[in-house]
Amino acid sequence: MIRYALICSAEHEFESWFRSSADFDRQKAAKLLACPLCGSIEVERALMAPSVVSGKPSAGEAKQGDAGEPDVKETPAAADAPQPMVLADPARAALIEAMAEIRKKVMETADYVGDQFAEEARRIHYGEVERHGIYGEASNDEARALIDEGIDVHALPVLPGDRN
């Protein structure tokens, strides 16, 4: 198995495993490769640092002992295990795009009230101020209290890139 670092036309970087270099070429030609973040099928191999095996033991390898034990490589099992591959799903990409559009529309048309969200939502609900769209921050407890009072609140969508 060969692990390639890949990059899409939107410069999203990800990795994938292939049986051989020819298998990568075949999948690319058949347009079977897609970015797991945006769904782009314009995928290329990214530059990677090569894995070089030398005759000298590295820091992670044990030297052969006097008793004739075989060399043992001390590497984490996770480093040698195949990494899970996330397949691009066009429906996922469309959903992420729709969520981004919803969030953009709210941020363009509503007033940002910061951590005063719960107070301002109540003022609007009880007619103390003119009805208008707002967004801001509220704790889970504040959001639950608003819902219990019959005030409609919704969280803005969290997109995959928001946590980077």
N, C-alpha and C positions, 0 to 999 in steps of 0.2 A: 504494500500500500504506500502511496505517496501523498503527503499532505502539502497542499499548495495554499499560499496566501493569495487571495484574489481581491480584485478591486473592480467596482462597477463604474459606469460612466458618470455617476453622481459622486464618485470618490468615496463610497462606503467600502470599508475594508472588512473582509471576513475570510474564513478558512474553509476548506473542504478536502475530503479524502478521495483519491482515485486509485484504481487498480494499477494504472500505468499512465505514462505521459500520453500515449496514444488514446487511452480512454478519455482523458481530459479533452484532447483535440476532437474526438468523435462527439462528445456531449456538447462541446461548444459549437461545432458545425451544425448539429441538429437542434440548436437553440434550446437545450435542456437545462442550461445553467442560468440561474437568475439570482439577483441580489435578494437576501432575506429581508432587507429593510425597505427597499423601494420597488422590488420586482423587476428591475431593469435586466434585460438579457444581454446587454453590452458588457460582458465580463471578460477581464483579462487577468493573467497572472501578475501578481505584484512582485516587487523585488523582495527577496528573502535572503537571510544570512544562511549560507550553506552549512550543513552538518558534516564536519570533517572528522574522519576516524584516522588517528595516527597510531604508530606502534608504541608510543609512550603512554603509560598510564596517566589519566587525568586526575584532578583532585577528587572526582567522584568515584574513582576506581580503586579497589584494594590491590595492593601488591601481592605477588605470589609469596606465600609464607614458606618457611623452612621445611614444613611438613609436606610440601607439595600440593597444598590445596589449590584448586583452580582459581583463576582470577574471578572476582565477583564485582560486578558493577553495582554501586549503591546509588540508584536513581529512584525518584518517587515513581510509584506505579502509575499515578495519574499522568505523568509526562509521556509515558509510553503507550497509554491507552488511547484508542481512537476517540476523537472529540465528536460529540453529537453534531449532526448537520441539520440546520434549520432550512427546510425547503421553502422557497418563495411561493407565496400563495397570492394570486392576483386579487382575490377577494380581500385578503389582509391589507394589501397595498391600497386598495380602494377605500377600505374602512379607515385607515390611517389618514388618507387624504381628506375624507369627509369630516373626520374629527378635527383635523387642522383647520378646515374651512369654518366649521362651527365656532371654534375658539377664536379665530380671526374676526369673524362677524360680531361676536359678543364684544370683543375688545375694541372694535371700531365704533360700535353703536351704543354701548352702555358706559356708565360712569364708574370709574374705579374708586372704591371707597375704603380700600385697605382693610385694616383690622376692625373697622367700624361696620362691617357688613351686616352683622346680626341686628344691630341697633337701627341701621338705615332700612333694612328689610321690614322690620316691625313698623317703623314710621310710615313707610309706603303702604303696608297692609292695613294699618288702622286709619289711613286717610289723613295723617298729619302733614304729609307733603304730597305733591303731585306725583302720580304714578309714572315711573321711568325705570329703565333697565339699569341694573347695577351689577358689579362683580367686585370681589375682594376675598379676604381670608376669613374663615370661621373654623373653630375647632369642631371636632366630631360632636361634642356635647352641645355646642351652640347650634349646629345644624339640626341635630335631633330635636332640640327644644323648638326651633322654628317650625319643623315639620309637625310636631305635636300641637302647635298652635294653629295649624292649617295654612301655614305660609309655604308656598311652593319654592323650593330651592333645588338647584342642581349643581353638581360639581363640574367645573370645566374639564374637558378631556385631557388626560395626561398622555403625551405622545412618547414613543420610544426614545427619541433623542433628548427628552427633558431630563433624563437621569444621568446623562453623560457629563 
